[in-house]
Structure formats: structure tokens, C-alpha cells
Amino acid sequence: MTSTNNNQSSGLPAPITKLTPEQDLKLRLTYDALCKPETRKEDIITFLMALQEQNFVLGNSLTNLVKKWPTVQTTINEDLTMFGILLESKD
């Protein structure tokens, strides 16, 4: 029998794939605007090119962040260091 690990500090967090209600509304409004017969092809091309550029910028930023993220190193006592957590006491 396998057990599931409920410790939320272990591993990477799951990706968030559900849209917020505000995002869902904006997506629907964009869809409706693009489906209108009076929407010009040039406007759709401009919109898609700007969206793709933002996608590339976001992807490049995430790749750079992951490359420069500090790696976890073991200490002399072989305990994992905890980034962002104060391990000293006020004695």
C-alpha cells in the first residue's frame, strides 16, 4: 500500500489551471469581441501578435528565474538548508 505525502513543503506545488471568475469573464469578452462580424482581420492579427510576444517574455522570465534559483545544499550535519526561514533562536 502506498501512502500519500500530505506535507506541503515537499516538492513543487501543483500548477494552478483553474481561472478566476474575473479571468473567465475577460476571456469570454475577448472571445465575443473576436467573433463579431465587424472585427477586422488586422485587429485580430495585432491582438494575436501582442499575446504571443507576452507569452515569449513570460516564458523567458520564468526560464531565467529557474536558472538563477538557488539550489538546496546540505550542511555539515546533512540537514537541508531552508531558504527564507530563520533557523536561529534569540538566546
N, C-alpha and C positions, 0 to 999 in steps of 0.2 A: 504494500500500500504506500502510495506516495503522499507526502504531506505538502501543503502549500505554505509558502513563507509569507506571513502577514506583516513582516517588518517592512515599513515603508521606506526605511533608509537603505535598503539593499537594492542595488541595481538602478537602472534608469527608470524614470517614470513613464507610464504609458502615454502615448500621444493622445492629444485631445482632438477628436474627429467630429464632435458634435458642435454645430453652430449655435451661437447665442440667438435669442429671438430677434435682436437688432440686426445681426448679420444676415439672418434668414430673410428678414424684411428687405434689406438693401439688395440682396441677391435677387429677390423676386421683382423689385422695382427696376433693377438693371435689365433683367430678362424681358419684362414688359416693354421697356423703352426700346430695346433692340428688336423686338418683334413688331413694332409699329410699322405700317407700310410706308410712312413718310420718313423713316430713318434712312439717311443716306449711307451708301456703301463706304464713303470716305470717312464718315464719323465712326463706323464700326471698325475700320482698319486702324484709325488713330487710337481708339479705345483699346483694341487688342494689342497694339504695339506698346502702349504705355503699360499695360498689365504685364506683358511678357518682360519688359525691362525691369519692372518692380520685382518680378519673380526671380530674375537673374541676380539683382542686387541683394535680395534677401538670402538666396542660396549662397552667394559669395560671402556674405556676412556670417552666416551660420558655419560655413566651412572654415573661415578664418578663426571664429570663436572656438571651434572644436580643436583646431590645430594648436592654438595657444592656451588651451585649458590645462591647468597644472595636473600632473599625474600624481596619483597617490603613491607615496613611498613608505616603506616600513621603517620604523625607528629601531634603535638598538634593542629594545625589548620586543621587537617584532609585532608591535601594536600598530594598526593603521593610523596614520595621522588624519585628523578631521579638519578639513578646510572650513573656515568660517565659524568654528566652535571654539570658545575659550576653554582650554583644558587646565588652567591654573586656578588655584584657590587663593583667597585673600587672607592668608595667615600672617 
